[in-house]
C-alpha cells in the first residue's frame, strides 16, 4: 500500500465521521521519528567526523615525530647494529620510545577528558560522562593507532645499514 493511498484512506475515514475536520500534515511514523532525532543524529555525525579526524591527525603526528627521531639517531642505530644489536633490539628501542611518548600524551588526555565530562555530558546519549568502558575503549583505540604509528618508522630504522651510518659522519 503506497503512502498516498494511506493518506487518502485516512482522509476518507475522517470525512466519514465529520466533513468539517481538516486533515493536514499527514506523515508516516518513520518521518516523525526521523525529524525528532535529526538534530541528535547530526550532532553524532559531526562528533564522529571530528574524532576520526583527530585520530588521524594524532596518528600522523606520532608517525612524524618518531620518524624524525629515528632519522636523527640513524648514526647511533648504525653503531648499535655494527656492535651486534639485532633488528629486534632496534625495533624495541624505537617502539618503546614512541610508546612512552604516546602513553604520556594519553595520560594527559585522560586527565583532560575527565575534567571536561560536565561539558560533554550534554552531547552524550545513553552513556555516562565518566563511563570506564568508554574511557578504556578510547584508550585502546589510541594505543593501537600509536603502536602502528611507531611500528612503521621502527621497521624502517631496522633497515639502517651499519656501514652507511658509520661513513655518514
DSSP file (Angstrom, degrees, kcal/mol; ACC not computed):
  #  RESIDUE AA STRUCTURE BP1 BP2  ACC     N-H-->O    O-->H-N    N-H-->O    O-->H-N    TCO  KAPPA ALPHA  PHI   PSI    X-CA   Y-CA   Z-CA
    1    1 A X              0   0    0      0, 0.0     2,-0.1     0, 0.0     0, 0.0   0.000 360.0 360.0 360.0 129.1    0.0    0.0    0.0
    2    2 A X     >  -     0   0    0      1,-0.1     4,-1.7     4,-0.0     5,-0.1  -0.339 360.0-113.1 -82.3 164.6    1.5    3.3   -1.0
    3    3 A X  H  > S+     0   0    0      1,-0.2     4,-2.4     2,-0.2     5,-0.2   0.875 115.6  54.1 -64.8 -38.8    1.7    6.4    1.2
    4    4 A X  H  > S+     0   0    0      1,-0.2     4,-2.2     2,-0.2    -1,-0.2   0.869 108.0  49.6 -67.0 -34.7   -0.7    8.4   -1.0
    5    5 A X  H  > S+     0   0    0      2,-0.2     4,-2.1     1,-0.2    -1,-0.2   0.850 110.1  51.4 -71.5 -32.8   -3.4    5.6   -0.7
    6    6 A X  H  X S+     0   0    0     -4,-1.7     4,-2.4     2,-0.2    -2,-0.2   0.927 111.0  47.8 -66.4 -44.1   -2.9    5.6    3.1
    7    7 A X  H  X S+     0   0    0     -4,-2.4     4,-2.6     1,-0.2    -2,-0.2   0.908 111.5  50.6 -62.6 -41.9   -3.4    9.3    3.3
    8    8 A X  H  X S+     0   0    0     -4,-2.2     4,-2.4     1,-0.2    -1,-0.2   0.896 110.2  49.9 -63.7 -39.1   -6.5    9.1    1.1
    9    9 A X  H  X S+     0   0    0     -4,-2.1     4,-2.4     2,-0.2    -2,-0.2   0.893 110.7  49.5 -65.6 -40.0   -7.9    6.3    3.3
   10   10 A X  H  X S+     0   0    0     -4,-2.4     4,-2.6     2,-0.2     5,-0.2   0.933 111.8  48.0 -65.2 -45.5   -7.3    8.5    6.4
   11   11 A X  H  X S+     0   0    0     -4,-2.6     4,-2.7     1,-0.2    -2,-0.2   0.915 112.3  49.6 -60.1 -42.9   -8.9   11.5    4.8
   12   12 A X  H  X S+     0   0    0     -4,-2.4     4,-1.5     1,-0.2    -1,-0.2   0.908 111.8  48.0 -63.3 -42.2  -11.9    9.3    3.8
   13   13 A X  H  X S+     0   0    0     -4,-2.4     4,-0.8     2,-0.2    -2,-0.2   0.904 114.0  46.3 -66.9 -40.8  -12.3    7.9    7.3
   14   14 A X  H >X S+     0   0    0     -4,-2.6     4,-2.8     1,-0.2     3,-0.7   0.915 112.3  50.2 -67.9 -42.4  -12.1   11.3    9.0
   15   15 A X  H 3< S+     0   0    0     -4,-2.7    -1,-0.2     1,-0.2    -2,-0.2   0.769 103.6  60.0 -68.2 -24.8  -14.6   12.8    6.5
   16   16 A X  H 3< S+     0   0    0     -4,-1.5    -1,-0.2    -5,-0.2    -2,-0.2   0.789 112.4  39.5 -71.4 -24.9  -17.0   10.0    7.1
   17   17 A X  H << S-     0   0    0     -4,-0.8     2,-0.3    -3,-0.7    -2,-0.2   0.907 140.0  -4.2 -85.7 -49.0  -17.0   11.0   10.7
   18   18 A X    ><  -     0   0    0     -4,-2.8     3,-1.0    -5,-0.1    -1,-0.3  -0.909  53.6-159.8-151.0 116.9  -17.0   14.8   10.3
   19   19 A X  T 3  S+     0   0    0     -2,-0.3    -4,-0.1     1,-0.2    -1,-0.1   0.680  91.8  61.6 -71.1 -17.7  -16.8   16.6    6.9
   20   20 A X  T 3  S+     0   0    0     -5,-0.1     2,-0.5     2,-0.1    -1,-0.2   0.566  78.3 100.9 -87.8  -9.0  -15.6   19.8    8.7
   21   21 A X    <   -     0   0    0     -3,-1.0     2,-0.3    -7,-0.2    -3,-0.1  -0.646  69.9-137.4 -78.4 123.9  -12.5   18.3   10.2
   22   22 A X        -     0   0    0     -2,-0.5     2,-0.6     1,-0.0    -2,-0.1  -0.608   7.6-152.8 -81.1 142.1   -9.4   19.3    8.1
   23   23 A X        +     0   0    0     -2,-0.3     2,-0.3     3,-0.0     3,-0.2  -0.917  34.1 150.1-115.3 103.3   -6.8   16.6    7.5
   24   24 A X        +     0   0    0     -2,-0.6    -2,-0.0     1,-0.2     0, 0.0  -0.851  47.3  26.2-130.0 164.9   -3.4   18.2    7.0
   25   25 A X        +     0   0    0     -2,-0.3     2,-0.6     1,-0.2    -1,-0.2   0.891  67.1 180.0  50.5  51.3    0.2   17.3    7.6
   26   26 A X        +     0   0    0     -3,-0.2     2,-0.3   -19,-0.0    -1,-0.2  -0.736   8.9 170.6 -83.0 120.4   -0.2   13.6    7.4
   27   27 A X        -     0   0    0     -2,-0.6     2,-0.1   -20,-0.0     0, 0.0  -0.919  34.2-108.0-130.4 154.9    3.2   12.0    8.0
   28   28 A X     >  -     0   0    0     -2,-0.3     4,-2.0     1,-0.1     5,-0.2  -0.404  31.1-115.4 -76.2 160.3    4.4    8.5    8.5
   29   29 A X  H  > S+     0   0    0      1,-0.2     4,-2.6     2,-0.2     5,-0.2   0.874 117.2  56.9 -63.2 -36.9    5.6    7.4   11.9
   30   30 A X  H  > S+     0   0    0      1,-0.2     4,-2.5     2,-0.2    -1,-0.2   0.899 107.0  48.3 -61.9 -40.8    9.1    6.9   10.4
   31   31 A X  H  > S+     0   0    0      2,-0.2     4,-2.3     1,-0.2    -1,-0.2   0.890 111.5  49.7 -67.5 -39.1    9.2   10.5    9.2
   32   32 A X  H  X S+     0   0    0     -4,-2.0     4,-1.7     2,-0.2    -2,-0.2   0.934 114.3  44.1 -65.4 -46.1    8.0   11.9   12.6
   33   33 A X  H  X S+     0   0    0     -4,-2.6     4,-1.4     1,-0.2    -2,-0.2   0.910 112.7  53.0 -64.8 -41.8   10.6    9.8   14.5
   34   34 A X  H  < S+     0   0    0     -4,-2.5     4,-0.3    -5,-0.2     3,-0.2   0.897 110.1  47.3 -60.7 -41.4   13.3   10.8   11.9
   35   35 A X  H >< S+     0   0    0     -4,-2.3     3,-0.6     1,-0.2     4,-0.4   0.835 108.3  55.9 -69.2 -31.8   12.5   14.5   12.4
   36   36 A X  H 3< S+     0   0    0     -4,-1.7    -1,-0.2     1,-0.2     4,-0.2   0.789 116.5  34.5 -73.9 -25.7   12.6   14.2   16.1
   37   37 A X  T 3X S+     0   0    0     -4,-1.4     4,-2.5    -3,-0.2    -1,-0.2   0.269  87.2 102.9-109.5  11.0   16.1   12.8   16.2
   38   38 A X  H <> S+     0   0    0     -3,-0.6     4,-2.5    -4,-0.3     5,-0.2   0.906  82.0  48.7 -62.1 -42.7   17.6   14.7   13.3
   39   39 A X  H  > S+     0   0    0     -4,-0.4     4,-2.5     2,-0.2    -1,-0.2   0.919 113.3  46.2 -66.0 -43.0   19.5   17.1   15.5
   40   40 A X  H  > S+     0   0    0     -4,-0.2     4,-2.4     2,-0.2    -1,-0.2   0.891 112.4  51.6 -65.4 -38.6   21.0   14.4   17.6
   41   41 A X  H  X S+     0   0    0     -4,-2.5     4,-2.4     2,-0.2    -2,-0.2   0.909 111.3  47.1 -63.7 -42.4   21.9   12.4   14.5
   42   42 A X  H  X S+     0   0    0     -4,-2.5     4,-2.6     2,-0.2    -2,-0.2   0.918 111.9  50.3 -64.7 -43.4   23.6   15.4   13.0
   43   43 A X  H  X S+     0   0    0     -4,-2.5     4,-2.6     1,-0.2    -2,-0.2   0.899 111.4  48.9 -62.0 -40.7   25.5   16.1   16.3
   44   44 A X  H  X S+     0   0    0     -4,-2.4     4,-2.5     2,-0.2    -1,-0.2   0.909 111.4  49.1 -65.6 -42.5   26.6   12.5   16.4
   45   45 A X  H  X S+     0   0    0     -4,-2.4     4,-2.3     2,-0.2    -2,-0.2   0.905 112.5  48.6 -62.8 -41.4   27.8   12.6   12.8
   46   46 A X  H  X S+     0   0    0     -4,-2.6     4,-2.5     2,-0.2    -2,-0.2   0.929 112.8  46.4 -65.0 -46.1   29.7   15.8   13.5
   47   47 A X  H  X S+     0   0    0     -4,-2.6     4,-2.5     1,-0.2    -2,-0.2   0.888 112.8  50.7 -64.7 -38.9   31.3   14.5   16.6
   48   48 A X  H  X S+     0   0    0     -4,-2.5     4,-2.4     2,-0.2    -1,-0.2   0.914 110.9  48.7 -64.5 -42.6   32.3   11.2   14.9
   49   49 A X  H  X S+     0   0    0     -4,-2.3     4,-2.2     2,-0.2    -2,-0.2   0.929 113.5  46.0 -63.7 -45.6   33.8   13.1   12.0
   50   50 A X  H  X S+     0   0    0     -4,-2.5     4,-2.4     1,-0.2    -2,-0.2   0.890 113.2  49.2 -66.3 -38.4   35.8   15.3   14.2
   51   51 A X  H  X S+     0   0    0     -4,-2.5     4,-2.3     2,-0.2    -1,-0.2   0.887 110.9  49.9 -70.0 -36.5   37.0   12.5   16.4
   52   52 A X  H  X S+     0   0    0     -4,-2.4     4,-2.3     2,-0.2    -2,-0.2   0.908 112.1  48.4 -65.4 -40.4   38.0   10.4   13.3
   53   53 A X  H  X S+     0   0    0     -4,-2.2     4,-2.6     2,-0.2    -2,-0.2   0.905 111.4  50.0 -64.6 -41.1   39.9   13.4   12.0
   54   54 A X  H  X S+     0   0    0     -4,-2.4     4,-2.4     2,-0.2    -2,-0.2   0.895 110.6  50.1 -64.0 -39.8   41.6   13.9   15.4
   55   55 A X  H  X S+     0   0    0     -4,-2.3     4,-2.3     2,-0.2    -2,-0.2   0.906 111.4  48.4 -65.0 -41.7   42.6   10.3   15.5
   56   56 A X  H  X S+     0   0    0     -4,-2.3     4,-2.6     2,-0.2    -2,-0.2   0.923 112.6  48.0 -63.2 -44.8   44.1   10.5   12.0
   57   57 A X  H  X S+     0   0    0     -4,-2.6     4,-2.6     2,-0.2    -2,-0.2   0.879 110.7  51.7 -64.8 -37.6   46.0   13.7   12.9
   58   58 A X  H  X S+     0   0    0     -4,-2.4     4,-2.7     2,-0.2     5,-0.2   0.929 111.2  47.6 -63.7 -44.3   47.3   12.0   16.1
   59   59 A X  H  X S+     0   0    0     -4,-2.3     4,-2.4     1,-0.2    -2,-0.2   0.919 113.7  46.3 -62.8 -44.2   48.5    9.0   14.1
   60   60 A X  H  X S+     0   0    0     -4,-2.6     4,-2.5     2,-0.2    -1,-0.2   0.893 113.1  50.9 -65.7 -39.1   50.2   11.2   11.5
   61   61 A X  H  X S+     0   0    0     -4,-2.6     4,-2.5     2,-0.2    -2,-0.2   0.925 111.6  45.9 -64.4 -45.0   51.8   13.3   14.2
   62   62 A X  H  X S+     0   0    0     -4,-2.7     4,-2.6     2,-0.2     5,-0.3   0.925 113.0  51.1 -63.4 -43.8   53.1   10.4   16.1
   63   63 A X  H  X S+     0   0    0     -4,-2.4     4,-2.4    -5,-0.2    -2,-0.2   0.920 111.9  47.5 -58.2 -44.9   54.4    8.9   12.9
   64   64 A X  H  X S+     0   0    0     -4,-2.5     4,-2.3     2,-0.2    -2,-0.2   0.915 112.8  47.2 -64.9 -44.3   56.1   12.1   12.0
   65   65 A X  H  X S+     0   0    0     -4,-2.5     4,-2.5     2,-0.2    -2,-0.2   0.925 115.7  44.0 -64.9 -44.8   57.8   12.6   15.4
   66   66 A X  H  X S+     0   0    0     -4,-2.6     4,-2.6     2,-0.2     5,-0.2   0.873 112.7  52.3 -71.6 -36.1   59.1    9.1   15.6
   67   67 A X  H  X S+     0   0    0     -4,-2.4     4,-2.3    -5,-0.3    -2,-0.2   0.930 112.6  45.4 -62.6 -44.3   60.3    9.1   12.0
   68   68 A X  H  X S+     0   0    0     -4,-2.3     4,-2.3     2,-0.2    -2,-0.2   0.924 113.1  50.3 -64.1 -44.4   62.2   12.3   12.6
   69   69 A X  H  X S+     0   0    0     -4,-2.5     4,-1.2     1,-0.2    -2,-0.2   0.919 112.7  46.6 -60.1 -44.4   63.6   10.9   15.9
   70   70 A X  H  < S+     0   0    0     -4,-2.6    -1,-0.2     1,-0.2    -2,-0.2   0.874 111.7  50.6 -68.3 -36.9   64.7    7.7   14.2
   71   71 A X  H >< S+     0   0    0     -4,-2.3     3,-1.1     1,-0.2     4,-0.3   0.871 109.2  51.4 -69.8 -34.4   66.3    9.6   11.3
   72   72 A X  H 3< S+     0   0    0     -4,-2.3     3,-0.3     1,-0.2    -1,-0.2   0.781 114.6  43.7 -69.6 -25.7   68.2   11.9   13.7
   73   73 A X  T 3X S+     0   0    0     -4,-1.2     4,-2.8    -5,-0.2    -1,-0.2   0.148  78.0 111.6-104.9  18.9   69.5    8.8   15.5
   74   74 A X  H <> S+     0   0    0     -3,-1.1     4,-2.6     1,-0.2    -1,-0.2   0.878  77.8  53.1 -60.5 -37.6   70.4    6.8   12.4
   75   75 A X  H  > S+     0   0    0     -3,-0.3     4,-2.2    -4,-0.3    -1,-0.2   0.940 111.2  45.4 -62.6 -47.2   74.1    7.1   13.2
   76   76 A X  H  > S+     0   0    0      2,-0.2     4,-2.6     1,-0.2    -2,-0.2   0.908 112.8  50.7 -62.7 -42.0   73.6    5.8   16.7
   77   77 A X  H  X S+     0   0    0     -4,-2.8     4,-2.4     1,-0.2    -1,-0.2   0.902 109.4  51.7 -63.9 -39.6   71.3    3.0   15.4
   78   78 A X  H  X S+     0   0    0     -4,-2.6     4,-2.3    -5,-0.2    -1,-0.2   0.902 109.9  48.6 -62.5 -41.0   74.0    2.1   12.8
   79   79 A X  H  X S+     0   0    0     -4,-2.2     4,-2.0     2,-0.2    -2,-0.2   0.919 110.6  51.2 -64.9 -43.2   76.7    1.9   15.6
   80   80 A X  H  <>S+     0   0    0     -4,-2.6     5,-2.8     1,-0.2    -2,-0.2   0.919 112.4  46.0 -59.1 -43.1   74.4   -0.3   17.7
   81   81 A X  H ><5S+     0   0    0     -4,-2.4     3,-1.1     3,-0.2    -1,-0.2   0.874 110.4  53.2 -70.0 -35.1   73.9   -2.6   14.8
   82   82 A X  H 3<5S+     0   0    0     -4,-2.3    -1,-0.2     1,-0.2    -2,-0.2   0.830 107.2  53.3 -66.5 -30.4   77.6   -2.6   14.0
   83   83 A X  T 3<5S-     0   0    0     -4,-2.0    -1,-0.2    -5,-0.2    -2,-0.2   0.428 134.8 -85.3 -85.3   1.4   78.3   -3.6   17.6
   84   84 A X  T < 5S+     0   0    0     -3,-1.1    -3,-0.2     1,-0.3     2,-0.2   0.524  72.4 152.7 114.0   6.3   75.9   -6.5   17.4
   85   85 A X      < -     0   0    0     -5,-2.8    -1,-0.3    -6,-0.2     2,-0.1  -0.484  39.5-131.4 -68.7 137.2   72.4   -5.2   18.1
   86   86 A X     >  -     0   0    0     -2,-0.2     4,-1.8     1,-0.1     3,-0.3  -0.386  21.3-108.4 -82.1 164.7   69.8   -7.3   16.4
   87   87 A X  H  > S+     0   0    0      1,-0.2     4,-2.7     2,-0.2     5,-0.2   0.862 120.9  57.4 -61.6 -34.9   66.9   -5.9   14.4
   88   88 A X  H  > S+     0   0    0      2,-0.2     4,-2.5     1,-0.2    -1,-0.2   0.859 103.9  52.4 -63.9 -35.3   64.6   -6.8   17.2
   89   89 A X  H  > S+     0   0    0     -3,-0.3     4,-2.2     2,-0.2    -1,-0.2   0.916 111.9  45.0 -66.4 -43.1   66.6   -4.7   19.6
   90   90 A X  H  X S+     0   0    0     -4,-1.8     4,-2.4     2,-0.2     5,-0.3   0.914 113.0  51.2 -66.6 -42.4   66.4   -1.7   17.4
   91   91 A X  H  X S+     0   0    0     -4,-2.7     4,-2.6     1,-0.2     5,-0.3   0.927 111.2  47.9 -59.2 -45.4   62.7   -2.3   16.8
   92   92 A X  H  X S+     0   0    0     -4,-2.5     4,-2.4     1,-0.2     5,-0.2   0.878 110.1  53.3 -63.8 -38.7   62.1   -2.5   20.5
   93   93 A X  H  X S+     0   0    0     -4,-2.2     4,-1.9     2,-0.2    -2,-0.2   0.945 114.2  39.8 -61.4 -50.3   64.2    0.7   21.1
   94   94 A X  H  X S+     0   0    0     -4,-2.4     4,-2.4     2,-0.2    -2,-0.2   0.922 117.8  47.3 -69.7 -43.9   62.2    2.8   18.7
   95   95 A X  H  X S+     0   0    0     -4,-2.6     4,-2.9    -5,-0.3     5,-0.2   0.909 111.5  51.0 -65.4 -40.9   58.8    1.4   19.6
   96   96 A X  H  X S+     0   0    0     -4,-2.4     4,-2.1    -5,-0.3    -1,-0.2   0.895 110.8  49.0 -65.5 -37.7   59.4    1.7   23.3
   97   97 A X  H  X S+     0   0    0     -4,-1.9     4,-2.0    -5,-0.2    -2,-0.2   0.941 114.5  45.1 -64.3 -46.1   60.4    5.4   22.9
   98   98 A X  H  X S+     0   0    0     -4,-2.4     4,-2.3     1,-0.2    -2,-0.2   0.892 113.5  48.9 -64.9 -39.8   57.4    6.1   20.8
   99   99 A X  H  X S+     0   0    0     -4,-2.9     4,-2.9     2,-0.2     5,-0.2   0.846 107.3  55.8 -71.7 -32.2   55.0    4.3   23.1
  100  100 A X  H  X S+     0   0    0     -4,-2.1     4,-2.1    -5,-0.2    -2,-0.2   0.950 111.8  43.3 -61.4 -47.5   56.4    6.1   26.1
  101  101 A X  H  X S+     0   0    0     -4,-2.0     4,-2.2     1,-0.2    -2,-0.2   0.901 115.4  49.4 -63.7 -40.5   55.7    9.4   24.5
  102  102 A X  H  X S+     0   0    0     -4,-2.3     4,-2.5     2,-0.2    -2,-0.2   0.908 111.0  48.4 -66.6 -41.9   52.2    8.2   23.3
  103  103 A X  H  X S+     0   0    0     -4,-2.9     4,-2.1     2,-0.2    -1,-0.2   0.869 110.1  52.2 -67.8 -35.6   51.3    6.9   26.8
  104  104 A X  H  X S+     0   0    0     -4,-2.1     4,-2.0    -5,-0.2    -2,-0.2   0.928 112.0  46.4 -64.0 -43.5   52.4   10.2   28.4
  105  105 A X  H  X S+     0   0    0     -4,-2.2     4,-2.4     1,-0.2    -2,-0.2   0.887 111.1  52.0 -64.4 -38.7   50.2   12.1   26.0
  106  106 A X  H  X S+     0   0    0     -4,-2.5     4,-2.4     2,-0.2    -1,-0.2   0.864 106.9  53.5 -66.2 -35.4   47.3    9.7   26.6
  107  107 A X  H  X S+     0   0    0     -4,-2.1     4,-2.0     2,-0.2    -2,-0.2   0.929 110.9  45.5 -65.2 -44.3   47.7   10.2   30.4
  108  108 A X  H  X S+     0   0    0     -4,-2.0     4,-2.4     1,-0.2    -2,-0.2   0.903 113.4  51.0 -63.5 -39.8   47.4   13.9   29.9
  109  109 A X  H  X S+     0   0    0     -4,-2.4     4,-2.8     2,-0.2    -2,-0.2   0.871 107.5  52.9 -64.6 -37.1   44.5   13.4   27.6
  110  110 A X  H  X S+     0   0    0     -4,-2.4     4,-2.3     2,-0.2    -1,-0.2   0.906 109.9  47.8 -64.7 -42.7   42.7   11.2   30.1
  111  111 A X  H  X S+     0   0    0     -4,-2.0     4,-1.8     2,-0.2    -2,-0.2   0.919 114.2  47.4 -63.8 -43.2   43.0   13.8   32.8
  112  112 A X  H  X S+     0   0    0     -4,-2.4     4,-1.4     2,-0.2    -2,-0.2   0.895 111.7  49.8 -65.1 -40.2   41.7   16.5   30.3
  113  113 A X  H  < S+     0   0    0     -4,-2.8    -1,-0.2     1,-0.2    -2,-0.2   0.900 110.1  50.5 -65.8 -40.2   38.8   14.3   29.2
  114  114 A X  H >< S+     0   0    0     -4,-2.3     3,-1.0     1,-0.2     4,-0.2   0.872 109.4  51.8 -65.3 -35.7   37.9   13.6   32.8
  115  115 A X  H 3< S+     0   0    0     -4,-1.8     3,-0.4     1,-0.2    -1,-0.2   0.792 110.3  49.1 -70.6 -27.2   38.0   17.3   33.6
  116  116 A X  T 3X S+     0   0    0     -4,-1.4     4,-2.2     1,-0.2    -1,-0.2   0.261  77.0 105.8 -96.4  12.4   35.7   18.1   30.6
  117  117 A X  H <> S+     0   0    0     -3,-1.0     4,-1.4     1,-0.2    -1,-0.2   0.852  76.2  55.6 -64.4 -33.7   33.0   15.4   31.4
  118  118 A X  H  4 S+     0   0    0     -3,-0.4     4,-0.4    -4,-0.2    -1,-0.2   0.918 110.5  45.3 -63.8 -42.1   30.5   18.0   32.6
  119  119 A X  H >4 S+     0   0    0      1,-0.2     3,-0.8    -4,-0.2     4,-0.2   0.909 115.3  47.1 -66.0 -41.7   30.7   19.9   29.4
  120  120 A X  H >X S+     0   0    0     -4,-2.2     3,-1.6     1,-0.2     4,-0.7   0.663  90.2  82.5 -76.7 -16.1   30.4   16.7   27.3
  121  121 A X  G >< S+     0   0    0     -4,-1.4     3,-0.6     1,-0.3    -1,-0.2   0.807  86.8  57.1 -62.1 -28.0   27.5   15.3   29.2
  122  122 A X  G <4 S+     0   0    0     -3,-0.8    -1,-0.3    -4,-0.4    -2,-0.2   0.696 107.6  49.1 -74.2 -16.9   25.1   17.4   27.2
  123  123 A X  G <4 S+     0   0    0     -3,-1.6     2,-0.3    -4,-0.2    -1,-0.2   0.510  95.1  89.9 -97.9  -6.2   26.4   15.8   24.0
  124  124 A X    <<  -     0   0    0     -4,-0.7     2,-0.5    -3,-0.6     5,-0.1  -0.702  54.2-165.4 -97.4 143.8   26.2   12.2   25.1
  125  125 A X  S    S-     0   0    0     -2,-0.3     3,-0.1     1,-0.1    -3,-0.0  -0.971  75.4  -8.2-129.0 116.7   23.2    9.9   24.7
  126  126 A X  S    S+     0   0    0     -2,-0.5     2,-0.4     1,-0.2    -1,-0.1   0.585 111.8  96.8  78.9  10.0   22.9    6.7   26.6
  127  127 A X  S    S-     0   0    0     -6,-0.1    -1,-0.2     7,-0.0     2,-0.2  -0.998  73.3-124.9-132.9 133.9   26.5    6.9   28.0
  128  128 A X    >   -     0   0    0     -2,-0.4     3,-1.6     1,-0.1     6,-0.1  -0.499  26.1-120.6 -72.0 145.7   27.5    8.3   31.4
  129  129 A X  T 3  S+     0   0    0      1,-0.3    -1,-0.1    -2,-0.2   -13,-0.1   0.814 112.7  38.0 -59.2 -31.2   30.1   11.1   31.2
  130  130 A X  T 3  S+     0   0    0    -13,-0.0     2,-0.4     4,-0.0    -1,-0.3  -0.155  79.8 156.7-112.6  39.0   32.7    9.1   33.3
  131  131 A X    <>  -     0   0    0     -3,-1.6     4,-2.0     1,-0.2     3,-0.2  -0.514  33.0-154.0 -67.1 116.4   31.9    5.6   31.8
  132  132 A X  H  > S+     0   0    0     -2,-0.4     4,-2.7     1,-0.2     5,-0.2   0.852  91.8  57.4 -64.6 -33.9   35.0    3.5   32.4
  133  133 A X  H  > S+     0   0    0      2,-0.2     4,-2.4     1,-0.2    -1,-0.2   0.906 108.0  47.4 -62.6 -40.7   34.3    1.2   29.4
  134  134 A X  H  > S+     0   0    0     -3,-0.2     4,-2.6     2,-0.2     5,-0.2   0.922 111.8  49.6 -65.9 -44.2   34.2    4.2   27.1
  135  135 A X  H  X S+     0   0    0     -4,-2.0     4,-2.4     1,-0.2    -2,-0.2   0.921 113.6  45.9 -61.1 -43.8   37.5    5.5   28.5
  136  136 A X  H  X S+     0   0    0     -4,-2.7     4,-2.5     2,-0.2    -1,-0.2   0.878 112.1  51.4 -67.7 -37.3   39.2    2.1   28.2
  137  137 A X  H  X S+     0   0    0     -4,-2.4     4,-2.2    -5,-0.2    -2,-0.2   0.929 112.4  45.3 -65.1 -44.7   37.8    1.7   24.6
  138  138 A X  H  X S+     0   0    0     -4,-2.6     4,-2.7     2,-0.2     5,-0.2   0.913 112.9  51.0 -64.8 -41.8   39.1    5.1   23.5
  139  139 A X  H  X S+     0   0    0     -4,-2.4     4,-2.7    -5,-0.2    -2,-0.2   0.915 109.8  50.8 -61.0 -42.2   42.4    4.4   25.2
  140  140 A X  H  X S+     0   0    0     -4,-2.5     4,-2.2     2,-0.2    -2,-0.2   0.895 111.0  47.8 -62.8 -40.9   42.7    1.0   23.4
  141  141 A X  H  X S+     0   0    0     -4,-2.2     4,-2.4     2,-0.2    -2,-0.2   0.936 113.9  46.7 -65.7 -46.0   42.0    2.6   20.1
  142  142 A X  H  X S+     0   0    0     -4,-2.7     4,-2.6     1,-0.2    -2,-0.2   0.894 111.3  52.2 -62.7 -39.5   44.6    5.4   20.7
  143  143 A X  H  X S+     0   0    0     -4,-2.7     4,-2.5    -5,-0.2    -1,-0.2   0.914 110.0  49.0 -62.2 -43.1   47.1    2.8   21.9
  144  144 A X  H  X S+     0   0    0     -4,-2.2     4,-2.3     2,-0.2    -2,-0.2   0.916 112.4  47.1 -64.0 -43.7   46.6    0.8   18.7
  145  145 A X  H  X S+     0   0    0     -4,-2.4     4,-2.6     2,-0.2    -2,-0.2   0.915 113.5  48.8 -64.5 -42.3   47.0    3.8   16.5
  146  146 A X  H  X S+     0   0    0     -4,-2.6     4,-1.7     2,-0.2     5,-0.2   0.896 110.2  51.4 -64.7 -39.8   50.1    4.9   18.4
  147  147 A X  H  X S+     0   0    0     -4,-2.5     4,-2.1     2,-0.2    -2,-0.2   0.921 112.9  44.7 -64.1 -43.4   51.6    1.4   18.1
  148  148 A X  H  X S+     0   0    0     -4,-2.3     4,-1.7     1,-0.2    -2,-0.2   0.911 112.0  52.8 -65.1 -42.0   51.0    1.3   14.4
  149  149 A X  H  X S+     0   0    0     -4,-2.6     4,-0.6     1,-0.2    -1,-0.2   0.765 116.2  39.5 -68.4 -24.7   52.4    4.8   14.0
  150  150 A X  H  X S+     0   0    0     -4,-1.7     4,-1.6    -5,-0.2    -1,-0.2   0.743 109.1  60.8 -92.3 -26.3   55.6    3.9   15.9
  151  151 A X  H  X S+     0   0    0     -4,-2.1     4,-2.6    -5,-0.2     5,-0.2   0.891  98.8  56.6 -67.9 -39.0   56.0    0.4   14.4
  152  152 A X  H  X S+     0   0    0     -4,-1.7     4,-1.8     1,-0.2    -1,-0.2   0.949 111.8  39.9 -63.5 -50.5   56.3    1.7   10.8
  153  153 A X  H  X S+     0   0    0     -4,-0.6     4,-2.1     1,-0.2    -1,-0.2   0.847 113.6  56.9 -66.0 -29.6   59.3    4.1   11.5
  154  154 A X  H  X S+     0   0    0     -4,-1.6     4,-1.4     2,-0.2    -2,-0.2   0.909 105.9  49.1 -66.2 -40.7   60.8    1.4   13.8
  155  155 A X  H  < S+     0   0    0     -4,-2.6     4,-0.5     1,-0.2    -1,-0.2   0.898 111.2  50.4 -62.3 -39.6   60.7   -1.1   10.9
  156  156 A X  H >< S+     0   0    0     -4,-1.8     3,-1.0     1,-0.2    -2,-0.2   0.867 106.5  55.2 -66.2 -35.6   62.4    1.5    8.7
  157  157 A X  H >< S+     0   0    0     -4,-2.1     3,-1.3     1,-0.3    -1,-0.2   0.797  99.3  61.1 -68.2 -28.0   65.1    2.0   11.4
  158  158 A X  T 3< S+     0   0    0     -4,-1.4    -1,-0.3     1,-0.2    -2,-0.2   0.679  95.4  63.3 -72.3 -14.4   65.9   -1.7   11.4
  159  159 A X  T <  S+     0   0    0     -3,-1.0    -1,-0.2    -4,-0.5     2,-0.2   0.407  72.4 126.6 -88.8   2.2   66.9   -1.4    7.8
  160  160 A X    <   -     0   0    0     -3,-1.3     2,-0.6    -4,-0.1     3,-0.1  -0.428  60.8-132.9 -63.6 127.8   69.7    1.0    8.5
  161  161 A X     >  -     0   0    0     -2,-0.2     4,-2.4     1,-0.2     3,-0.3  -0.737   8.2-145.6 -82.3 120.9   73.0   -0.3    7.0
  162  162 A X  H  > S+     0   0    0     -2,-0.6     4,-2.2     1,-0.2     5,-0.2   0.858  96.9  52.9 -57.7 -36.6   75.7    0.0    9.7
  163  163 A X  H  > S+     0   0    0      2,-0.2     4,-2.0     1,-0.2    -1,-0.2   0.900 110.2  46.7 -68.0 -40.2   78.4    0.8    7.1
  164  164 A X  H  > S+     0   0    0     -3,-0.3     4,-1.4     2,-0.2    -2,-0.2   0.905 112.9  49.9 -66.8 -41.3   76.4    3.6    5.6
  165  165 A X  H  X S+     0   0    0     -4,-2.4     4,-0.6     1,-0.2    -2,-0.2   0.877 111.9  48.2 -65.8 -37.0   75.6    5.1    9.0
  166  166 A X  H  < S+     0   0    0     -4,-2.2     3,-0.5    -5,-0.2    -1,-0.2   0.867 113.3  46.6 -71.9 -35.9   79.3    4.9   10.1
  167  167 A X  H  < S+     0   0    0     -4,-2.0    -1,-0.2     1,-0.2    -2,-0.2   0.720  96.0  77.3 -75.7 -21.5   80.5    6.6    6.9
  168  168 A X  H  <        0   0    0     -4,-1.4    -1,-0.2     1,-0.3    -2,-0.2   0.813 360.0 360.0 -61.8 -32.5   77.9    9.3    7.1
  169  169 A X     <        0   0    0     -4,-0.6    -1,-0.3    -3,-0.5    -2,-0.1   0.510 360.0 360.0 -72.2 360.0   79.7   11.2    9.9
